């Protein structure tokens, strides 16, 4: 009788994360409902009392009053306010709008009203958002490279002080002879702390500026910074919307720089935190392994011995022949091969390139080593992963070490 295949690590991690996100959403909805629902009910009660008193004092029928309020809501949605505001669709206002579109902030205080504008926004946002996400990934790669360079310099200085590194040591090909620096990568936790500190400092500085210029209290300014930098963009607070400011040009430039740097920094921090969450999921999956797993492994080993060619045996031979930097992560390897018979395409790719050599090359690239290993260019370009997770996997330590 044929048995169902056990759940692999990637699918298990995905399902566990989906369950945790669902629980997280439910918990958040419960907390926010308990916090905000009484305030909403009290505000609705005050508003109904105000409408009743206004209708009675000025002798206006409730239907007429509600019709007037609907007209006011439509005017407010179009960007019209009682107090004077800057024009929404002059060049500075339109530039502010497209910046919130491509960065996916989407405050909502300005929206196109014409059909042509809405159609153009669809096409404009498609390429604009894709290009901006690419910019964020390139920023992430460079900030991680900068932090890695600084942290490695500090690490080398620490080794010199402890006498584990020669005083005349210089970076270059000679680094391969120093055992303390072979395969060294910056810690994902240290990078997370540095990015978190930088994000907090940037938010505090920006909040001080918004408090002084916009007149908000400091907590509201911090709230606006997080909502904006994380691209949530509720739109209940929006900066640079008054008709005139003191030193208006300087303030708009500072506002643009703070938003740009804040979004890039928070995006990088979110990706580092996602790597930490992934490690926690791996730890939870390891703890949740059932007691029958050894039996399953034994049966899988017996089945693999009957096969003429198995990827597991091939990988074990590669592990013996090549000094790798730990076990392979499912994101950097593409997929972990299990004990079943492999296809001819997988066999050909396995013959042409060693996954252990590829992993070692990624480690050497992060450390600035020369590339002495020739990798077949016909290897699938997506085998090492794409996007922010691939960048983090290639450049940080805990993502590629064995767990």
N, C-alpha and C positions, 0 to 999 in steps of 0.2 A: 504494500500500500504506500502510495507516494505521500511524503510528509511535506507540509508547508515550509518554505524557506524562512529561516529566522530573519528578524528585522535587522538590517545592517545599521552601522553607526550613523551614517548621514540621515537616513530616514528616521531613526530613533531620535536624533538630536532635533530634527525638524518638528516632529510630532510633540516632543517634550516642550520645545519653545512655543509652539502654537498653544499648547495647554496652559503654559505659564502666562502667555500674553492674554489669553482669555480670562484667566483668574485675575491678572493685574488690572484689566479693563473693568471687570466686575467690582473689584475692590475700590478702584478709583471712582466709579460711578456711585457706589454706595457712600463713600466719604463726601463727595461733592454734593450729592443729593441731601445728605444730612446737614451739610454746612450751609448750602445756598437756598434750599427749598423754603425754610421759614422766612428768610429775608424776602424772597420773591412773593410769597403769600402776603406778607405785611405791606410790601410796596403796592401790590395790586389792590389791597383794601384801602390804602391811603389814596390811590389814584381814583378809585370809584367814588370815594367820599368827596374828593376835590371836584370831580365832574358833576356830581349831584348838587353841591353847593354853588358852583359856578352857574349851572343851568337855572337854579332857583333864584339866585341874586340878580342876574342879568336878563331873566325872562327869555331864555333861549331854549328851544326844544332840544331834547337829547339827540334826535336824528340829525338836526342841523349842526349841532356841535361836533358830532362824530364825523360828519362829512367834511367839516373844516379841518379836523385833526388828520383825516386821511390825506387831504391835500398837503398839509404840512409835512407828513411823513414822506410823501412822494418828492417834495422839494428837498427835504433833507437827504434822501437817497441820491438825488441828482447833484449833491454837493453844495446846496444853498444853505447858508446859515444866517442867523440874525446879525451876528457880529461880522465885520468885514474880514474876509479871508483872501488869500492870494488866489489868482486864477488857477484853475486846475489843469488847463490844457495849454498853457504857454510852454515854451521850451523847457524851462527848469522843472515845471510840474509834470510835463510828459516824460522827461528824463527820469524823474523820481518814480513815475508809474512803471516804465519799462524795467527799471532796476528791480522793483518789487515783483515783477512778472518773471523775469529770467532766474531770479534767485529763489523763486517759489514762496516768497514771503506773503504776498497777496493780502495787503491790508484791507482792501475793499472800499477805501474811502473815495477812490476814483475808479470808475468802470466805463468802458465805451458804451455809448448810447445809440450809435448808428449801426446799421446792419453791416456796412463796409468795415467799420472799426472792429466789430466782433469777428468777422471772417478773417481780417488781417491778423487779429490777435491769435487765432488758432494756429496759423502758419508761423507767425513770429515766435510764439511761445514754444512751438515744437522744436525748432532749431536753437532758439535762445536758451531754453532750459537744458537741452542736451550739451551745448557748449559750456554752460556754466557748471554743470556737474563735472565735466571733464576738467575745467579749471580748478574746481575744488579738489579733485583727485590729484592733479599735478601739484597743487599747493601742499596737500597732505604728504606727497612723496618728498618734496623738498624740505618741509619742516621736519619730517622724520630723519632725513639725511643730515640736516644741520644739527639736530639734537644728538644723533648718533656720533657725529664727528666730535662734538663738544664732550659727550659722555665718555667716548673712547679716549680722548686726550686726558680727561680727569682720571680714568682708569689706569692709563699708562703712568701718569704721575704718581698715583698711589702705589703701583708696582715698583717704581723706582725708589720710593721712600722705604718700602719694605725690603728692598734688595733682591726682588725676584726678577727684575728687568735690568739689563746692563745700562749704565749711564750714557753710553755712546749709541744707544739704539735709535735707529731712524726708520721711518715707515718705508715700505717698499717690498721687494721680493724676499728680503731677509726675514720678514715677519713670519714666514712659514716655519722658520727654525725656532721660534720662541713658543714653547708649549703653552704659556699662560694666555696667549692671544689668539691661538688657533681656534677658529670658529666662534670667536667672541661676537655677541650681538647685544644691543642695548635692551634692558629689561622693559617689558611692556608696562609694568607697574610704575617704574620711574618715569617713563614717557607720559603716562596718564597723570601722574602728580604734577609734572612740569606744565603740561597743557592745561590742567585744571587750575593751577596757580595763575597762569597767564590769562586764562579766560576770566577768572574772578577779578584780577587786577584791571583788565580792560573794561569789564562791566562796571566796576566801581568808579573808574575815571569817567566813563561815558555817563553814568548816572549823575555824577557831580555836575557835568556840563548841562544835562537836561534839567536838573533841579534849578540851576542858576538861570537858564535861558527860558525854559518853558513854564517855570513856576510850579512844577509838580513837586510833591513831597518825594523824599528819597526812596521810600519803599515802592511807590508807583514808578519811579525811574528805573529801579532795579527790575521790577516786573516787566516794564517795556523792553529793557535790554534783553532779558531772557526770551521773551515772546518773539522779538525781532531776530536776534542772533540765531535762535533755533529754527527760524523760518516758519514758526506757527502762525504769526501775523493775524491776531484777532481783529485788530483795527479799532479797538476801543480807545487806545492811546496812539497817536500818530505824531511824530515830531515834524517840525518845520512846516506847519500849516497856517500860521498866522500871516497877516498881510505884510507885516514889517517887523524886523528884529534889529536890535543894536548889533552892529558889525555883522550884517546879514550874510555877506559873501563868505566871511571867515567861518561863520556858524554852519552854513550849508556844506562847506568843504569838510569841516570837522565831522559833521553828521555823516557824510558819505564815507569818510575814512573809518570811522568807528563802526558803521554798519558792515562795511566790506571786511574789515579785519575780524570783527566779531563773528560774522557768519562763517568765515574760513576757519577760525579757531574752534568754534563750537562744533563744526562739521568734523574736524579732525579729532576732537575729544570724543564725540559720539562714536566714531569708528574704533577708537582705542577701547572705549567702554564695551562696545559690541564684541571685541576680541576677548575681553575678560569674561563677559557673559557666556561666550562660547566655551571657554575653559571651564566655567562653573557647570555648564550643561554636560560637558564630557565627564567631569567628576561625578555628577549625579547619575549619569548613565552607568558609570563604572560601579557605583554603589548599588544600583538597581539590578545588576546582573543576577539572573536567577540561578538557583543551585544546580539546575540541570545543564548549565552551560558546559562544564567539563565533559559530561557525557556526549553533548552535541559535538564538542571539539574532537573527541575520540572517534566518533562515528564519521565525522568529516575527514579525519586523517586517514581512516581506513579506506574511504571512498577515493581519496586523492591518490592513494598508492595503486589503486587499480587503473587509474588513468595513465596513459602513456606520457602526456605532457601536462603539467599543472603550473599555473603562475606562481603558486606559493613556493614550490621548490626552486623555481628560477630566481625568485626574489631572495630566498635564503642563500643561494649561491652568490648572488651579488652582494649581499650583506657581509659574507665572509671575505670576499675578495676586495671590497672597497671599504675604507674607514669613513662611515657616514656620520652625520651630526645628530644621531638619534633616530627615533622612529619617524615615519612620514605622516604628516598631517593630511587629512582627506582633502583639504583645499589645495595644498601645494602639490600633491601627487596626482590630482584629478579624481581618482577613485581607488580605494584599496581593493586589491584583487583577492577574491575568495578562493575556495578550493575547487570550484567547478572547472570543467574543460574550457579553455580559452579559444577564441576564434582565431582564424589565420591572420586577421588584421592586427589583433593584439600581439600575436606571436611575432609578427614581422617587426612591429614597433619595439617590442621587448628586445629583439636581437640587435636592433640598430642603436639603441641608446640605453644607458643604464640609469635608472631612476635615482640610484644612490649618487652617481656622478652629477646628475642635474641638481640634486639637493645640495651637494657640496659646492657646486658653482654658484648657487644662489647665496650661500653663506659667504663665499669669497667675494662676491659682488658687493654685499653689504659692508664688508671690511675693506674694500678697495684693493683686493688682490688682482693680479693680472689673470686674464682668462686663458689658462693653458689647456683647457679641455674643449675639444671640438664637439659641438652638439649638432646633430643632423638637422639641417634647416627644414626638412620635410616633417619634423615632429609637429604635432598639433599645437598651434600657438596658444590654445586655451587650456592646455594641460596643467599649467601652473596657476590657473585662476585669473580672473580679471577684476578690475575695480579696486575699491578701497581695501577689501579683505585680502586680496592678493598682495597689495603693497605692504600691508601690515605683516602678513605671513612671511614675506621675503626679508623683512628688515628688522623684525623684533625677535627676541630670544624665545619667550615662552610659547610662541605659536608653532614652533618647529621642534621643540624638545619633546621628548617622550613624557607622557602624562601618566 
